[in-house]
Every structure is written in C-alpha cells, then in structure tokens.
Amino acid sequence: MHEIKHNSKGLIPHGVSACAGCGMELIIRNVLDVLGEDTIIIIPPGCSALFSGYGNETAIKIPGYQGNLENTAAGAAGVRAALNAMGNTHTTVVGFAGDGGTVDIGLQALSGVLERGDKVLYICYDNEAYMNTGIQGSSSTPFLASTTTTPAGKPTGRKDLMQIAIAHDIPYAATASIHNLTDLKKKVQKAKDTDGPSLLHIHTPCPTGWRYNPAKTIELARAAVQTGCWVLFEYENGKITINSKPKELKPVEEYIKPQGRFKGLSAEQREELQKYTTEHYEKYIKRLESMV
C-alpha cells in the first residue's frame, strides 16, 4: 500500500494498491488536484479499476462508476448528456482508461465522442500493454518490445492516438509525461476548460510490465522524451505546439537498457531499434512542424 500524503481534492488519504513505482498513481493524483471535486469519473476494469469501488476499496472521493473495458467514452458521453439535460454545464466528466481500453477495444466509442463534439475529457494513461491481465501486447506497444503475446518483440510500431484525435478536428489534444508534472497539470487545466471533447495521452511507465527497478520510473519517463521515444506536443484549436524538442537525441539504449522487455534484443535488433526511433522521430517532428 502507498500512503497518499498529497493533499489532492479528489482523493481519500488511506492509500491505493498500485504497484510500487506505478506511474498511473502519480497521474491520478495530479489530474484530480487540477479537476477538483466537481468531477465525475468513468473507469474501465483495467489497472485504474483499483481507484473505483466503494468503502475502503476506493481511493477517490468523487462520484463515478466502473463500466466495461470498451465503453468508457460512451459512458462518459451518457453522463455528460444527463448533466446537460439537468442544466449542469459546470461538472467535469472524465474518462480514465489505459491504452488497451483506448487505442484498441475502446477506440470506436472514443471516436464517437470526438465526432459528436461531446464535452468530455478523455485521459489515456499509456503503459504500452494490457498490464492488468497478463502483460499482453496492445496496438500501443512499441516496436520490438517484448510482451506475453509478442515474446520475440513486437514487429510493428505503435498506433498514433494523437493523429486519430486530430483527424476528428477536436478543440484540444495533448501528450504528456509524468516526468514533467508542471506541463501535465497545465494541460489538464486546458483540457478541463475546453468547450468540447479533449484528449490527454499520457506516457505511463509500468515497472511490472516493463520489468525495471520501480525507483527509476521518473528517470525512464524523462529518457523516453530525451531519446525521441515519446514526443510532447499539443493541438489547440487547429494549431500545434511542440513542448519539448531536444537539440540532440540521446541514444535509445539509455531508455531501453534498464527495461527487461528489451533484454532479449540482439545487437542487430538494437541497431534496428535505434534507426527506427531516429527516423520515426525526425519524420514525426517534420509532420508536426508542417501543421504549426
């Protein structure tokens, strides 16, 4: 159990049962600190399910419910519609789901929310696999990462959730990382204030699934940005802002070396991953800059 000493408005102080070093716990604390108690949260049965429940089984004191894995966005849209019918336009409705429940099984419902323009804040905490059910690979698992369903390394890159959201022409979407909480909280506030759907895609290191020392969570999150494995940017009313652009990328080895999910890579595969990461980063930055 992790005692929560943070004075967050939306949390109960008895603690949560997240794994040691879990990035998701840090996210929910800071997100709720910004959103406050006038918030309703929809959570699917993934890792974040430990925040829902009742009595001593929950770590949050805001209203909400746990739905099915595929319908977080649909549930949030229903709550938003009910609030609107009652004349309540001030309460924030937030969906809080992992990558499996977002980029895979929940993508259809999320697309519907974005297409309709529902005023819902959707947060995807991305730990890059189905961590709650056995570390199976998702379409957000990165290239050559080992999971229980891709033991030799995932042969393809990850699905681009941000570009999918941008294609819906929503008012606000942003990536974030737990290594920069100031940036994260600023983006949560922007998403909260958005008149329409908003999306936050947050990189979330997982010591259990990635197999690394739990004390290294923040260091790994920072290394992901510094090596080009995660890009921090935001899309706001049609305009792109790149929030962090390293003058020179650090070797991807600095990011993958501490992680057991890349331990089995050969020297040739490591070179392949470095080439893939550099080329993908450079192409992606050029694409974003063309949208500025």
C-alpha angles and dihedrals in degrees: 000000000000116000110224109221093166110111094229117165095223102047137084110226100228094091139243136259098238119139116269109274094017111165091203093067091055090050097052092048093053095039093053091044087063099037096046129195097310089083136106116204130202115202129182125214096274130105090302090061087089087073093058132063127075140280114004090347094076131069097195131075098196121097120263144114143231114246133175123301094254102044108056093116093043091051091049090050091052092051090048091051092050092050091048090051089056092049093252109141098152103068114094116229113203132183113206115191142144128246095269092053091044116034093032123026097010099045096097093055091044091051089053092054092048093046094049093047095236113178095242129135108219120194123192112193100199116208089159101241144040093281097169096059105039110305096280117172120262130194086262093059107115127242114289095001113143120234132161089268095040101039093159092049130279107284095210138050127254129281113258105237094174095056089048089054093045090052087063089059094231120172098247140016130155144170120227141179133211091231088073108044094168090060091043095052092046089055092047089055091049091049091049092051094048116116096223137012119340132186132203118191107194125190107229120188113214116203092194098050098033092042103226138131106286090223089066098063097110092041091054093047089053092045090054089061095041093052095045095250091120126030122207113213143127137219112213123176092330097317128109124218119186104212099191128023115169114218087224127011117239117232111280087231089076088063101040101037096079092048123090092205089072096039095103096056116121122227089259092051091050089054089048091051092049091051092046093049095048095046093045092048094049092047092047094049091050089050092051093046090053087058095050 
